[in-house]
C-alpha cells in the first residue's frame, strides 16, 4: 500500500508539471493514471490486494460522497435541472431508467447464467452512469451548441446521485453482508436508510449554507476558512449520516442541492457575487486529486481482469452498453422535444464512463461475495470505462467538428 501511495503521488506530481503540454497532445489524467496503475500492478503483482481491500473500499466511499456533493453544486441556472429542465428531466427520468432496463435485458443472455436479475441490476448501475472526464474537451468546445453541453453537464452531475440508492438496493438484494431474500426485505433495509439520508442532507446543506451566508455578512470568515468549510461539508454529512444508519451517498448529494439553493440561488437577487467559484476551488481540487486515485485503481483492476480472463460475451455486453444501451433510450426520451435530431444523436453518442463507474465497481467487488458476481462486476466496469476512455476521448474531438444545426429550441 505504501508503494501504491508513493507511485500515485509521484505520477500525479509529474503529470501536473507537464499537464498543459500533454493536453495539447490530447493526453489527460485518466490515460496517464490508468497506465501508471497497469505498470505498477504488473511490476509488483500486488493488484489483487490493492483492489480487494478495506482501504480501497473506504477510499472509494469517501471519494464518491465528495463527488456527489460537488456535482450537485455545479449545475448552472436557478432551477433544479439547470437552464434546460425539460431536456434534463427527459434524460434523467426517462432515458436513464430505460438504459438500466435495457442493460439488464442485454446482460441476461450475455453474462454468466448464474447471475440473477439483482446481480444484473448491480452491473447495470455500474456501467450506465456517465462521467464527463474522458470527454472533457467536448464540453469546453464552444463549437458544440451550449444546449448539448449543458444537458450533458446536468446529466453527469445528477445521474450518480439518482443512481446511488438503486445501486445500494441492488447490492443488498444481490447478497451483501446485509443480504435480503426478497425485494420487499431489501426495500425494508433501503427505504429507512434513504429517508434518514434525505433528512440529514437537507439539514446539513441548509444549515451550512445559512451559517456561511450569515458569518460572511458579519465579516467573521476568511477566503481560506470558507474553502475549508466547503471541503468539510460533504465529509461531515457523509460520516454523520452513516453513523446514524443512513445512506451517506444520498445525504451528500441532497446536501449539495440544498446548499447550492440557499447559498447560490436564493440570494442571487441580493448578492452581487452570485456564483462563489473561489469558495469551491479547494473542494474542486480535492475532488480532482481523489479522482486521480480512482483512475490509478482502474489500472490495477485492468490487470486483475486480464488475469481472470475476458469472454467474448462480456466484451459484446460492454460494447452494447457504450452504444445501444446509451443511444436508443436517449433518442426515445428526446422524441417529441424540439431538439434537432442531430443534437439528439450526439447527446446519445457522447456518453463517457468514468469515476462513478469506477467507484461503484470497486464497491461492488469488495462488498459482494467472492465468485462470478464480484468478478463480473469488476470486469464489466473495467472494460466499459477503459473502452470509453479510448472511444470518447478522441471521439469527442471529431464531434466538435460536426457542422451543427443553428436552430434554437427548447424542450
Secondary structure, 3 states (H helix, E strand, C coil): CHHHHHHHHHHHHHHHHCHHHHHHCCCCHHHHHHHHHHHHHHHHCCHHHHHCCHHHHHHHHHHHHHHHHHHHHCCCCCCCCCCCHHHHHHHHHHHHHHHHHHHHHHHHHHCCCCCCHHHHHHHHHHHHCCCHHHHHHHHCCCCCCHHHHHHHHHHHHHHHHHHHHHHHHHHHHHCCCCCCCCHHHHHHHHHHHHHHHHHHHHHHHHHHHHHHHHHHHHCCCCHHHHHHHHHHHHHHHHHHHHHCCCCHHHHHHHHHHHHHHHHHHHHHHCCCCCCCHHHHHHHHHHHHHHHHHHHHHHHHHHHHHHHHCCCHHHHHHHHHHHCHHHHHHHHHHHCCCCCCHHHHHHHHHCCCCCHHHHHHHHHHHHHCCCCHHHHHHHHHHHHHHHHHHHHHHHHHHHHHCCCCCCCCCCC
